[in-house]
Amino acid sequence: TADPKEILEVLLENSVGPSSGGNTDQWIEESYLRFLLRSPTAAETNEARNTINGSEVGWREVILSLTLQQGYQSY
């Protein structure tokens, strides 16, 4: 079995964050659909947006948080 850290590293290496000046909310929506098979709530969108805007690698933190959620683990 693969180490979860290795799997996460592959996910992060193969994921692309929102483009500079792009539609961050659209990227958040697409990421939730890809990882959790559902749209984010308004609160989740706001939290993800704040995370993305708070750091150069904030989008990676969003992906990490999505992969750690129960819905992803069962997916």
All heavy atoms as a GROMACS GRO file, in nm:
protein
  588
    1THR      N    1   0.084  -0.119   0.000
    1THR     CA    2   0.000   0.000   0.000
    1THR      C    3   0.088   0.124   0.000
    1THR      O    4   0.196   0.125   0.056
    1THR     CB    5  -0.094   0.003   0.122
    1THR    OG1    6  -0.017   0.006   0.240
    1THR    CG2    7  -0.190  -0.114   0.120
    2ALA      N    8   0.038   0.226  -0.062
    2ALA     CA    9   0.114   0.351  -0.073
    2ALA      C   10   0.101   0.433   0.054
    2ALA      O   11  -0.001   0.429   0.123
    2ALA     CB   12   0.064   0.431  -0.192
    3ASP      N   13   0.204   0.506   0.083
    3ASP     CA   14   0.206   0.598   0.196
    3ASP      C   15   0.115   0.717   0.163
    3ASP      O   16   0.126   0.775   0.055
    3ASP     CB   17   0.351   0.644   0.218
    3ASP     CG   18   0.365   0.746   0.330
    3ASP    OD1   19   0.269   0.770   0.404
    3ASP    OD2   20   0.477   0.800   0.344
    4PRO      N   21   0.023   0.755   0.252
    4PRO     CA   22  -0.067   0.868   0.225
    4PRO      C   23   0.009   0.996   0.190
    4PRO      O   24  -0.036   1.075   0.107
    4PRO     CB   25  -0.145   0.885   0.356
    4PRO     CG   26  -0.140   0.751   0.419
    4PRO     CD   27  -0.008   0.691   0.379
    5LYS      N   28   0.126   1.016   0.250
    5LYS     CA   29   0.205   1.135   0.219
    5LYS      C   30   0.249   1.133   0.073
    5LYS      O   31   0.245   1.236   0.005
    5LYS     CB   32   0.326   1.143   0.311
    5LYS     CG   33   0.409   1.267   0.290
    5LYS     CD   34   0.525   1.273   0.385
    5LYS     CE   35   0.610   1.397   0.355
    5LYS     NZ   36   0.727   1.405   0.438
    6GLU      N   37   0.288   1.017   0.023
    6GLU     CA   38   0.329   1.005  -0.117
    6GLU      C   39   0.211   1.035  -0.210
    6GLU      O   40   0.227   1.101  -0.313
    6GLU     CB   41   0.383   0.865  -0.144
    6GLU     CG   42   0.514   0.835  -0.077
    6GLU     CD   43   0.558   0.690  -0.097
    6GLU    OE1   44   0.492   0.615  -0.171
    6GLU    OE2   45   0.661   0.653  -0.037
    7ILE      N   46   0.095   0.985  -0.174
    7ILE     CA   47  -0.024   1.010  -0.256
    7ILE      C   48  -0.055   1.159  -0.259
    7ILE      O   49  -0.082   1.216  -0.366
    7ILE     CB   50  -0.145   0.930  -0.202
    7ILE    CG1   51  -0.119   0.780  -0.218
    7ILE    CG2   52  -0.274   0.971  -0.272
    7ILE    CD1   53  -0.218   0.692  -0.148
    8LEU      N   54  -0.048   1.224  -0.144
    8LEU     CA   55  -0.074   1.367  -0.138
    8LEU      C   56   0.027   1.445  -0.221
    8LEU      O   57  -0.008   1.539  -0.292
    8LEU     CB   58  -0.074   1.416   0.007
    8LEU     CG   59  -0.103   1.564   0.026
    8LEU    CD1   60  -0.238   1.602  -0.034
    8LEU    CD2   61  -0.100   1.599   0.173
    9GLU      N   62   0.154   1.407  -0.215
    9GLU     CA   63   0.256   1.476  -0.294
    9GLU      C   64   0.226   1.466  -0.443
    9GLU      O   65   0.240   1.562  -0.517
    9GLU     CB   66   0.394   1.420  -0.262
    9GLU     CG   67   0.445   1.462  -0.125
    9GLU     CD   68   0.576   1.393  -0.085
    9GLU    OE1   69   0.629   1.312  -0.164
    9GLU    OE2   70   0.624   1.423   0.025
   10VAL      N   71   0.182   1.348  -0.487
   10VAL     CA   72   0.146   1.330  -0.627
   10VAL      C   73   0.028   1.419  -0.663
   10VAL      O   74   0.026   1.485  -0.768
   10VAL     CB   75   0.116   1.182  -0.659
   10VAL    CG1   76   0.056   1.166  -0.798
   10VAL    CG2   77   0.244   1.100  -0.647
   11LEU      N   78  -0.073   1.421  -0.576
   11LEU     CA   79  -0.189   1.507  -0.601
   11LEU      C   80  -0.148   1.653  -0.615
   11LEU      O   81  -0.192   1.723  -0.706
   11LEU     CB   82  -0.291   1.495  -0.487
   11LEU     CG   83  -0.383   1.376  -0.489
   11LEU    CD1   84  -0.464   1.371  -0.360
   11LEU    CD2   85  -0.475   1.381  -0.608
   12LEU      N   86  -0.063   1.700  -0.524
   12LEU     CA   87  -0.022   1.840  -0.526
   12LEU      C   88   0.063   1.872  -0.648
   12LEU      O   89   0.050   1.977  -0.708
   12LEU     CB   90   0.051   1.876  -0.398
   12LEU     CG   91  -0.035   1.882  -0.272
   12LEU    CD1   92   0.051   1.908  -0.149
   12LEU    CD2   93  -0.144   1.986  -0.284
   13GLU      N   94   0.150   1.780  -0.686
   13GLU     CA   95   0.236   1.802  -0.802
   13GLU      C   96   0.154   1.807  -0.930
   13GLU      O   97   0.191   1.877  -1.024
   13GLU     CB   98   0.341   1.691  -0.812
   13GLU     CG   99   0.451   1.703  -0.709
   13GLU     CD  100   0.547   1.585  -0.713
   13GLU    OE1  101   0.544   1.507  -0.810
   13GLU    OE2  102   0.626   1.572  -0.618
   14ASN      N  103   0.045   1.733  -0.934
   14ASN     CA  104  -0.036   1.725  -1.055
   14ASN      C  105  -0.157   1.816  -1.054
   14ASN      O  106  -0.236   1.814  -1.146
   14ASN     CB  107  -0.078   1.580  -1.080
   14ASN     CG  108   0.040   1.493  -1.113
   14ASN    OD1  109   0.114   1.522  -1.206
   14ASN    ND2  110   0.061   1.388  -1.035
   15SER      N  111  -0.171   1.894  -0.949
   15SER     CA  112  -0.282   1.988  -0.940
   15SER      C  113  -0.235   2.127  -0.977
   15SER      O  114  -0.119   2.161  -0.958
   15SER     CB  115  -0.339   1.990  -0.798
   15SER     OG  116  -0.392   1.866  -0.765
   16VAL      N  117  -0.325   2.203  -1.028
   16VAL     CA  118  -0.294   2.340  -1.066
   16VAL      C  119  -0.383   2.433  -0.988
   16VAL      O  120  -0.504   2.413  -0.981
   16VAL     CB  121  -0.316   2.360  -1.218
   16VAL    CG1  122  -0.289   2.502  -1.258
   16VAL    CG2  123  -0.230   2.263  -1.297
   17GLY      N  124  -0.323   2.533  -0.928
   17GLY     CA  125  -0.398   2.630  -0.852
   17GLY      C  126  -0.471   2.726  -0.943
   17GLY      O  127  -0.459   2.720  -1.065
   18PRO      N  128  -0.547   2.814  -0.885
   18PRO     CA  129  -0.620   2.913  -0.965
   18PRO      C  130  -0.521   3.004  -1.038
   18PRO      O  131  -0.415   3.037  -0.984
   18PRO     CB  132  -0.702   2.991  -0.862
   18PRO     CG  133  -0.639   2.964  -0.732
   18PRO     CD  134  -0.567   2.833  -0.742
   19SER      N  135  -0.553   3.040  -1.160
   19SER     CA  136  -0.464   3.125  -1.236
   19SER      C  137  -0.462   3.266  -1.178
   19SER      O  138  -0.560   3.311  -1.118
   19SER     CB  139  -0.506   3.130  -1.383
   19SER     OG  140  -0.637   3.180  -1.395
   20SER      N  141  -0.352   3.331  -1.193
   20SER     CA  142  -0.338   3.468  -1.144
   20SER      C  143  -0.441   3.556  -1.215
   20SER      O  144  -0.447   3.558  -1.338
   20SER     CB  145  -0.197   3.519  -1.171
   20SER     OG  146  -0.183   3.649  -1.124
   21GLY      N  147  -0.522   3.624  -1.138
   21GLY     CA  148  -0.626   3.708  -1.196
   21GLY      C  149  -0.745   3.628  -1.246
   21GLY      O  150  -0.836   3.684  -1.305
   22GLY      N  151  -0.743   3.497  -1.222
   22GLY     CA  152  -0.852   3.411  -1.267
   22GLY      C  153  -0.967   3.412  -1.168
   22GLY      O  154  -0.966   3.483  -1.068
   23ASN      N  155  -1.063   3.329  -1.194
   23ASN     CA  156  -1.181   3.319  -1.111
   23ASN      C  157  -1.155   3.218  -0.999
   23ASN      O  158  -1.168   3.098  -1.017
   23ASN     CB  159  -1.301   3.278  -1.195
   23ASN     CG  160  -1.430   3.282  -1.117
   23ASN    OD1  161  -1.432   3.273  -0.994
   23ASN    ND2  162  -1.541   3.296  -1.188
   24THR      N  163  -1.116   3.269  -0.884
   24THR     CA  164  -1.085   3.183  -0.769
   24THR      C  165  -1.206   3.102  -0.727
   24THR      O  166  -1.195   2.983  -0.696
   24THR     CB  167  -1.034   3.268  -0.651
   24THR    OG1  168  -0.918   3.341  -0.694
   24THR    CG2  169  -0.997   3.183  -0.532
   25ASP      N  170  -1.323   3.163  -0.726
   25ASP     CA  171  -1.443   3.091  -0.684
   25ASP      C  172  -1.473   2.974  -0.778
   25ASP      O  173  -1.516   2.868  -0.733
   25ASP     CB  174  -1.563   3.185  -0.676
   25ASP     CG  175  -1.556   3.279  -0.556
   25ASP    OD1  176  -1.461   3.269  -0.477
   25ASP    OD2  177  -1.647   3.362  -0.542
   26GLN      N  178  -1.448   2.991  -0.906
   26GLN     CA  179  -1.470   2.883  -1.001
   26GLN      C  180  -1.372   2.768  -0.973
   26GLN      O  181  -1.409   2.652  -0.976
   26GLN     CB  182  -1.453   2.932  -1.145
   26GLN     CG  183  -1.474   2.824  -1.250
   26GLN     CD  184  -1.617   2.771  -1.251
   26GLN    OE1  185  -1.712   2.845  -1.226
   26GLN    NE2  186  -1.633   2.644  -1.282
   27TRP      N  187  -1.246   2.802  -0.943
   27TRP     CA  188  -1.146   2.700  -0.910
   27TRP      C  189  -1.188   2.625  -0.784
   27TRP      O  190  -1.176   2.502  -0.778
   27TRP     CB  191  -1.008   2.764  -0.891
   27TRP     CG  192  -0.902   2.665  -0.859
   27TRP    CD1  193  -0.827   2.594  -0.948
   27TRP    CD2  194  -0.860   2.622  -0.729
   27TRP    NE1  195  -0.742   2.510  -0.882
   27TRP    CE2  196  -0.760   2.525  -0.746
   27TRP    CE3  197  -0.898   2.655  -0.600
   27TRP    CZ2  198  -0.697   2.462  -0.639
   27TRP    CZ3  199  -0.835   2.592  -0.493
   27TRP    CH2  200  -0.736   2.497  -0.513
   28ILE      N  201  -1.237   2.697  -0.684
   28ILE     CA  202  -1.283   2.634  -0.560
   28ILE      C  203  -1.398   2.538  -0.591
   28ILE      O  204  -1.399   2.423  -0.544
   28ILE     CB  205  -1.325   2.741  -0.457
   28ILE    CG1  206  -1.203   2.822  -0.412
   28ILE    CG2  207  -1.396   2.678  -0.337
   28ILE    CD1  208  -1.236   2.949  -0.336
   29GLU      N  209  -1.494   2.583  -0.668
   29GLU     CA  210  -1.609   2.499  -0.707
   29GLU      C  211  -1.560   2.372  -0.776
   29GLU      O  212  -1.602   2.261  -0.741
   29GLU     CB  213  -1.701   2.578  -0.801
   29GLU     CG  214  -1.815   2.500  -0.860
   29GLU     CD  215  -1.934   2.486  -0.767
   29GLU    OE1  216  -1.946   2.562  -0.670
   29GLU    OE2  217  -2.017   2.395  -0.792
   30GLU      N  218  -1.471   2.387  -0.874
   30GLU     CA  219  -1.420   2.272  -0.947
   30GLU      C  220  -1.342   2.176  -0.857
   30GLU      O  221  -1.352   2.055  -0.874
   30GLU     CB  222  -1.333   2.319  -1.064
   30GLU     CG  223  -1.412   2.388  -1.173
   30GLU     CD  224  -1.325   2.458  -1.275
   30GLU    OE1  225  -1.200   2.455  -1.262
   30GLU    OE2  226  -1.381   2.515  -1.370
   31SER      N  227  -1.267   2.231  -0.763
   31SER     CA  228  -1.189   2.147  -0.673
   31SER      C  229  -1.279   2.066  -0.581
   31SER      O  230  -1.256   1.946  -0.560
   31SER     CB  231  -1.093   2.233  -0.590
   31SER     OG  232  -0.998   2.294  -0.674
   32TYR      N  233  -1.384   2.127  -0.530
   32TYR     CA  234  -1.478   2.054  -0.445
   32TYR      C  235  -1.547   1.944  -0.525
   32TYR      O  236  -1.563   1.831  -0.478
   32TYR     CB  237  -1.583   2.148  -0.383
   32TYR     CG  238  -1.543   2.198  -0.247
   32TYR    CD1  239  -1.451   2.301  -0.232
   32TYR    CD2  240  -1.597   2.143  -0.132
   32TYR    CE1  241  -1.414   2.347  -0.106
   32TYR    CE2  242  -1.561   2.187  -0.006
   32TYR     CZ  243  -1.470   2.289   0.006
   32TYR     OH  244  -1.433   2.333   0.132
   33LEU      N  245  -1.586   1.975  -0.646
   33LEU     CA  246  -1.650   1.874  -0.730
   33LEU      C  247  -1.554   1.760  -0.761
   33LEU      O  248  -1.593   1.643  -0.759
   33LEU     CB  249  -1.701   1.937  -0.859
   33LEU     CG  250  -1.823   2.027  -0.844
   33LEU    CD1  251  -1.851   2.102  -0.974
   33LEU    CD2  252  -1.945   1.947  -0.801
   34ARG      N  253  -1.427   1.791  -0.786
   34ARG     CA  254  -1.329   1.689  -0.819
   34ARG      C  255  -1.297   1.600  -0.699
   34ARG      O  256  -1.291   1.478  -0.711
   34ARG     CB  257  -1.201   1.755  -0.868
   34ARG     CG  258  -1.094   1.655  -0.912
   34ARG     CD  259  -0.966   1.720  -0.965
   34ARG     NE  260  -0.990   1.832  -1.051
   34ARG     CZ  261  -0.950   1.958  -1.024
   34ARG    NH1  262  -0.884   1.985  -0.915
   34ARG    NH2  263  -0.974   2.056  -1.108
   35PHE      N  264  -1.279   1.660  -0.582
   35PHE     CA  265  -1.235   1.584  -0.466
   35PHE      C  266  -1.349   1.529  -0.380
   35PHE      O  267  -1.335   1.421  -0.322
   35PHE     CB  268  -1.142   1.668  -0.378
   35PHE     CG  269  -1.006   1.688  -0.439
   35PHE    CD1  270  -0.977   1.804  -0.507
   35PHE    CD2  271  -0.909   1.591  -0.428
   35PHE    CE1  272  -0.852   1.824  -0.563
   35PHE    CE2  273  -0.784   1.609  -0.484
   35PHE     CZ  274  -0.755   1.726  -0.553
   36LEU      N  275  -1.459   1.602  -0.370
   36LEU     CA  276  -1.567   1.559  -0.281
   36LEU      C  277  -1.698   1.528  -0.353
   36LEU      O  278  -1.796   1.489  -0.291
   36LEU     CB  279  -1.593   1.667  -0.175
   36LEU     CG  280  -1.475   1.700  -0.083
   36LEU    CD1  281  -1.515   1.809   0.016
   36LEU    CD2  282  -1.426   1.577  -0.009
   37LEU      N  283  -1.698   1.549  -0.484
   37LEU     CA  284  -1.816   1.523  -0.566
   37LEU      C  285  -1.937   1.605  -0.522
   37LEU      O  286  -2.051   1.558  -0.528
   37LEU     CB  287  -1.849   1.373  -0.566
   37LEU     CG  288  -1.739   1.281  -0.617
   37LEU    CD1  289  -1.783   1.136  -0.605
   37LEU    CD2  290  -1.700   1.315  -0.759
   38ARG      N  291  -1.910   1.725  -0.475
   38ARG     CA  292  -2.018   1.816  -0.438
   38ARG      C  293  -1.966   1.959  -0.445
   38ARG      O  294  -1.846   1.984  -0.446
   38ARG     CB  295  -2.069   1.788  -0.297
   38ARG     CG  296  -1.966   1.816  -0.187
   38ARG     CD  297  -2.028   1.803  -0.048
   38ARG     NE  298  -1.932   1.825   0.058
   38ARG     CZ  299  -1.894   1.944   0.105
   38ARG    NH1  300  -1.945   2.054   0.054
   38ARG    NH2  301  -1.807   1.953   0.204
   39SER      N  302  -2.059   2.052  -0.449
   39SER     CA  303  -2.022   2.194  -0.448
   39SER      C  304  -1.995   2.239  -0.305
   39SER      O  305  -2.051   2.182  -0.210
   39SER     CB  306  -2.136   2.278  -0.506
   39SER     OG  307  -2.153   2.248  -0.643
   40PRO      N  308  -1.910   2.340  -0.288
   40PRO     CA  309  -1.886   2.391  -0.153
   40PRO      C  310  -2.002   2.476  -0.105
   40PRO      O  311  -2.077   2.533  -0.184
   40PRO     CB  312  -1.761   2.477  -0.171
   40PRO     CG  313  -1.768   2.525  -0.313
   40PRO     CD  314  -1.831   2.411  -0.389
   41THR      N  315  -2.018   2.482   0.026
   41THR     CA  316  -2.115   2.574   0.084
   41THR      C  317  -2.058   2.715   0.073
   41THR      O  318  -1.938   2.732   0.043
   41THR     CB  319  -2.141   2.542   0.232
   41THR    OG1  320  -2.018   2.564   0.305
   41THR    CG2  321  -2.190   2.399   0.252
   42ALA      N  322  -2.138   2.815   0.101
   42ALA     CA  323  -2.090   2.953   0.098
   42ALA      C  324  -1.977   2.972   0.200
   42ALA      O  325  -1.876   3.038   0.171
   42ALA     CB  326  -2.204   3.050   0.125
   43ALA      N  327  -1.992   2.912   0.318
   43ALA     CA  328  -1.888   2.923   0.421
   43ALA      C  329  -1.758   2.856   0.376
   43ALA      O  330  -1.649   2.909   0.399
   43ALA     CB  331  -1.937   2.862   0.552
   44GLU      N  332  -1.770   2.741   0.311
   44GLU     CA  333  -1.650   2.672   0.261
   44GLU      C  334  -1.582   2.752   0.152
   44GLU      O  335  -1.458   2.759   0.147
   44GLU     CB  336  -1.687   2.532   0.210
   44GLU     CG  337  -1.726   2.436   0.320
   44GLU     CD  338  -1.784   2.307   0.269
   44GLU    OE1  339  -1.850   2.306   0.161
   44GLU    OE2  340  -1.768   2.205   0.338
   45THR      N  341  -1.661   2.813   0.065
   45THR     CA  342  -1.604   2.898  -0.041
   45THR      C  343  -1.528   3.015   0.021
   45THR      O  344  -1.416   3.045  -0.020
   45THR     CB  345  -1.714   2.949  -0.136
   45THR    OG1  346  -1.776   2.837  -0.199
   45THR    CG2  347  -1.657   3.040  -0.242
   46ASN      N  348  -1.589   3.081   0.120
   46ASN     CA  349  -1.522   3.194   0.185
   46ASN      C  350  -1.394   3.150   0.254
   46ASN      O  351  -1.291   3.218   0.244
   46ASN     CB  352  -1.616   3.260   0.287
   46ASN     CG  353  -1.725   3.340   0.221
   46ASN    OD1  354  -1.711   3.389   0.110
   46ASN    ND2  355  -1.838   3.353   0.290
   47GLU      N  356  -1.398   3.037   0.324
   47GLU     CA  357  -1.278   2.987   0.393
   47GLU      C  358  -1.168   2.954   0.293
   47GLU      O  359  -1.052   2.989   0.312
   47GLU     CB  360  -1.314   2.864   0.475
   47GLU     CG  361  -1.196   2.808   0.553
   47GLU     CD  362  -1.233   2.687   0.637
   47GLU    OE1  363  -1.352   2.665   0.663
   47GLU    OE2  364  -1.140   2.615   0.675
   48ALA      N  365  -1.203   2.886   0.184
   48ALA     CA  366  -1.104   2.852   0.082
   48ALA      C  367  -1.046   2.977   0.016
   48ALA      O  368  -0.926   2.987  -0.006
   48ALA     CB  369  -1.167   2.760  -0.024
   49ARG      N  370  -1.132   3.074  -0.013
   49ARG     CA  371  -1.087   3.200  -0.073
   49ARG      C  372  -0.987   3.270   0.019
   49ARG      O  373  -0.883   3.319  -0.026
   49ARG     CB  374  -1.206   3.291  -0.103
   49ARG     CG  375  -1.170   3.413  -0.185
   49ARG     CD  376  -1.288   3.508  -0.209
   49ARG     NE  377  -1.409   3.443  -0.256
   49ARG     CZ  378  -1.523   3.442  -0.189
   49ARG    NH1  379  -1.534   3.500  -0.070
   49ARG    NH2  380  -1.630   3.384  -0.239
   50ASN      N  381  -1.019   3.275   0.148
   50ASN     CA  382  -0.928   3.338   0.245
   50ASN      C  383  -0.795   3.264   0.252
   50ASN      O  384  -0.689   3.326   0.263
   50ASN     CB  385  -0.993   3.345   0.383
   50ASN     CG  386  -1.106   3.444   0.388
   50ASN    OD1  387  -1.114   3.538   0.309
   50ASN    ND2  388  -1.198   3.425   0.481
   51THR      N  389  -0.799   3.133   0.247
   51THR     CA  390  -0.677   3.052   0.250
   51THR      C  391  -0.592   3.080   0.126
   51THR      O  392  -0.470   3.099   0.134
   51THR     CB  393  -0.710   2.902   0.259
   51THR    OG1  394  -0.785   2.880   0.379
   51THR    CG2  395  -0.585   2.818   0.262
   52ILE      N  396  -0.655   3.083   0.011
   52ILE     CA  397  -0.584   3.109  -0.115
   52ILE      C  398  -0.522   3.248  -0.115
   52ILE      O  399  -0.406   3.265  -0.154
   52ILE     CB  400  -0.679   3.091  -0.235
   52ILE    CG1  401  -0.716   2.943  -0.249
   52ILE    CG2  402  -0.617   3.145  -0.364
   52ILE    CD1  403  -0.831   2.916  -0.344
   53ASN      N  404  -0.598   3.346  -0.070
   53ASN     CA  405  -0.549   3.484  -0.070
   53ASN      C  406  -0.446   3.510   0.038
   53ASN      O  407  -0.372   3.608   0.030
   53ASN     CB  408  -0.665   3.582  -0.055
   53ASN     CG  409  -0.755   3.581  -0.176
   53ASN    OD1  410  -0.715   3.548  -0.287
   53ASN    ND2  411  -0.881   3.617  -0.156
   54GLY      N  412  -0.437   3.422   0.137
   54GLY     CA  413  -0.347   3.444   0.250
   54GLY      C  414  -0.205   3.394   0.229
   54GLY      O  415  -0.118   3.420   0.311
   55SER      N  416  -0.181   3.322   0.119
   55SER     CA  417  -0.049   3.261   0.101
   55SER      C  418  -0.027   3.229  -0.047
   55SER      O  419  -0.122   3.199  -0.119
   55SER     CB  420  -0.041   3.133   0.184
   55SER     OG  421   0.069   3.056   0.149
   56GLU      N  422   0.099   3.231  -0.089
   56GLU     CA  423   0.131   3.193  -0.226
   56GLU      C  424   0.094   3.048  -0.254
   56GLU      O  425   0.064   3.012  -0.367
   56GLU     CB  426   0.280   3.212  -0.254
   56GLU     CG  427   0.320   3.354  -0.280
   56GLU     CD  428   0.465   3.364  -0.324
   56GLU    OE1  429   0.518   3.271  -0.389
   56GLU    OE2  430   0.526   3.466  -0.292
   57VAL      N  431   0.101   2.966  -0.152
   57VAL     CA  432   0.068   2.824  -0.168
   57VAL      C  433  -0.065   2.791  -0.099
   57VAL      O  434  -0.092   2.676  -0.066
   57VAL     CB  435   0.181   2.733  -0.117
   57VAL    CG1  436   0.305   2.747  -0.202
   57VAL    CG2  437   0.211   2.760   0.029
   58GLY      N  438  -0.148   2.891  -0.080
   58GLY     CA  439  -0.277   2.870  -0.015
   58GLY      C  440  -0.364   2.769  -0.087
   58GLY      O  441  -0.436   2.692  -0.024
   59TRP      N  442  -0.355   2.766  -0.220
   59TRP     CA  443  -0.435   2.669  -0.297
   59TRP      C  444  -0.394   2.526  -0.262
   59TRP      O  445  -0.478   2.437  -0.260
   59TRP     CB  446  -0.424   2.695  -0.447
   59TRP     CG  447  -0.288   2.673  -0.505
   59TRP    CD1  448  -0.187   2.764  -0.514
   59TRP    CD2  449  -0.237   2.552  -0.561
   59TRP    NE1  450  -0.077   2.707  -0.574
   59TRP    CE2  451  -0.105   2.576  -0.603
   59TRP    CE3  452  -0.290   2.425  -0.580
   59TRP    CZ2  453  -0.026   2.478  -0.662
   59TRP    CZ3  454  -0.211   2.327  -0.640
   59TRP    CH2  455  -0.081   2.355  -0.680
   60ARG      N  456  -0.266   2.505  -0.232
   60ARG     CA  457  -0.223   2.371  -0.191
   60ARG      C  458  -0.284   2.334  -0.056
   60ARG      O  459  -0.319   2.219  -0.032
   60ARG     CB  460  -0.070   2.363  -0.183
   60ARG     CG  461  -0.005   2.365  -0.319
   60ARG     CD  462   0.145   2.362  -0.306
   60ARG     NE  463   0.206   2.352  -0.437
   60ARG     CZ  464   0.292   2.257  -0.473
   60ARG    NH1  465   0.328   2.166  -0.386
   60ARG    NH2  466   0.341   2.254  -0.594
   61GLU      N  467  -0.296   2.433   0.032
   61GLU     CA  468  -0.360   2.408   0.161
   61GLU      C  469  -0.506   2.370   0.143
   61GLU      O  470  -0.558   2.286   0.216
   61GLU     CB  471  -0.346   2.532   0.250
   61GLU     CG  472  -0.204   2.563   0.290
   61GLU     CD  473  -0.190   2.694   0.366
   61GLU    OE1  474  -0.286   2.732   0.436
   61GLU    OE2  475  -0.085   2.757   0.354
   62VAL      N  476  -0.572   2.432   0.045
   62VAL     CA  477  -0.711   2.398   0.016
   62VAL      C  478  -0.720   2.253  -0.030
   62VAL      O  479  -0.804   2.176   0.017
   62VAL     CB  480  -0.772   2.494  -0.088
   62VAL    CG1  481  -0.909   2.446  -0.136
   62VAL    CG2  482  -0.782   2.635  -0.031
   63ILE      N  483  -0.633   2.213  -0.121
   63ILE     CA  484  -0.634   2.074  -0.169
   63ILE      C  485  -0.607   1.978  -0.055
   63ILE      O  486  -0.674   1.875  -0.042
   63ILE     CB  487  -0.533   2.055  -0.285
   63ILE    CG1  488  -0.584   2.129  -0.408
   63ILE    CG2  489  -0.514   1.906  -0.316
   63ILE    CD1  490  -0.489   2.129  -0.524
   64LEU      N  491  -0.510   2.012   0.030
   64LEU     CA  492  -0.480   1.927   0.145
   64LEU      C  493  -0.604   1.910   0.233
   64LEU      O  494  -0.639   1.800   0.272
   64LEU     CB  495  -0.365   1.985   0.227
   64LEU     CG  496  -0.333   1.915   0.358
   64LEU    CD1  497  -0.292   1.771   0.334
   64LEU    CD2  498  -0.225   1.990   0.434
   65SER      N  499  -0.672   2.020   0.260
   65SER     CA  500  -0.790   2.011   0.347
   65SER      C  501  -0.901   1.928   0.282
   65SER      O  502  -0.972   1.854   0.351
   65SER     CB  503  -0.842   2.151   0.383
   65SER     OG  504  -0.904   2.213   0.272
   66LEU      N  505  -0.912   1.934   0.150
   66LEU     CA  506  -1.013   1.853   0.081
   66LEU      C  507  -0.979   1.705   0.088
   66LEU      O  508  -1.068   1.622   0.106
   66LEU     CB  509  -1.026   1.896  -0.066
   66LEU     CG  510  -1.084   2.036  -0.089
   66LEU    CD1  511  -1.080   2.070  -0.238
   66LEU    CD2  512  -1.224   2.048  -0.035
   67THR      N  513  -0.852   1.670   0.075
   67THR     CA  514  -0.815   1.529   0.077
   67THR      C  515  -0.824   1.469   0.216
   67THR      O  516  -0.831   1.348   0.230
   67THR     CB  517  -0.673   1.507   0.022
   67THR    OG1  518  -0.579   1.578   0.102
   67THR    CG2  519  -0.663   1.551  -0.122
   68LEU      N  520  -0.827   1.554   0.319
   68LEU     CA  521  -0.837   1.505   0.456
   68LEU      C  522  -0.981   1.492   0.503
   68LEU      O  523  -1.005   1.442   0.612
   68LEU     CB  524  -0.757   1.594   0.550
   68LEU     CG  525  -0.606   1.596   0.527
   68LEU    CD1  526  -0.539   1.696   0.620
   68LEU    CD2  527  -0.547   1.458   0.544
   69GLN      N  528  -1.075   1.539   0.424
   69GLN     CA  529  -1.216   1.532   0.464
   69GLN      C  530  -1.271   1.391   0.447
   69GLN      O  531  -1.230   1.317   0.357
   69GLN     CB  532  -1.300   1.631   0.384
   69GLN     CG  533  -1.270   1.774   0.422
   69GLN     CD  534  -1.370   1.871   0.365
   69GLN    OE1  535  -1.485   1.835   0.336
   69GLN    NE2  536  -1.328   1.995   0.347
   70GLN      N  537  -1.365   1.356   0.529
   70GLN     CA  538  -1.425   1.223   0.528
   70GLN      C  539  -1.482   1.186   0.390
   70GLN      O  540  -1.468   1.075   0.346
   70GLN     CB  541  -1.535   1.213   0.634
   70GLN     CG  542  -1.595   1.075   0.649
   70GLN     CD  543  -1.494   0.972   0.699
   70GLN    OE1  544  -1.405   1.004   0.776
   70GLN    NE2  545  -1.506   0.850   0.652
   71GLY      N  546  -1.544   1.280   0.325
   71GLY     CA  547  -1.604   1.251   0.195
   71GLY      C  548  -1.501   1.205   0.093
   71GLY      O  549  -1.528   1.118   0.011
   72TYR      N  550  -1.382   1.261   0.098
   72TYR     CA  551  -1.277   1.219   0.004
   72TYR      C  552  -1.226   1.081   0.039
   72TYR      O  553  -1.200   0.999  -0.047
   72TYR     CB  554  -1.161   1.319   0.003
   72TYR     CG  555  -1.051   1.278  -0.092
   72TYR    CD1  556  -1.070   1.290  -0.230
   72TYR    CD2  557  -0.933   1.223  -0.046
   72TYR    CE1  558  -0.972   1.251  -0.319
   72TYR    CE2  559  -0.835   1.182  -0.136
   72TYR     CZ  560  -0.854   1.196  -0.271
   72TYR     OH  561  -0.757   1.156  -0.359
   73GLN      N  562  -1.212   1.053   0.168
   73GLN     CA  563  -1.157   0.925   0.211
   73GLN      C  564  -1.246   0.809   0.164
   73GLN      O  565  -1.196   0.702   0.132
   73GLN     CB  566  -1.140   0.921   0.363
   73GLN     CG  567  -1.033   1.017   0.408
   73GLN     CD  568  -1.029   1.031   0.560
   73GLN    OE1  569  -1.102   0.965   0.631
   73GLN    NE2  570  -0.943   1.118   0.608
   74SER      N  571  -1.376   0.830   0.159
   74SER     CA  572  -1.464   0.723   0.114
   74SER      C  573  -1.474   0.719  -0.038
   74SER      O  574  -1.518   0.623  -0.095
   74SER     CB  575  -1.604   0.739   0.174
   74SER     OG  576  -1.665   0.857   0.129
   75TYR      N  577  -1.432   0.825  -0.104
   75TYR     CA  578  -1.435   0.833  -0.249
   75TYR      C  579  -1.318   0.755  -0.304
   75TYR      O  580  -1.324   0.668  -0.379
   75TYR     CB  581  -1.426   0.979  -0.292
   75TYR     CG  582  -1.402   1.001  -0.439
   75TYR    CD1  583  -1.501   0.970  -0.531
   75TYR    CD2  584  -1.283   1.051  -0.485
   75TYR    CE1  585  -1.480   0.992  -0.665
   75TYR    CE2  586  -1.261   1.071  -0.619
   75TYR     CZ  587  -1.360   1.042  -0.711
   75TYR     OH  588  -1.339   1.064  -0.842
   0.00000   0.00000   0.00000
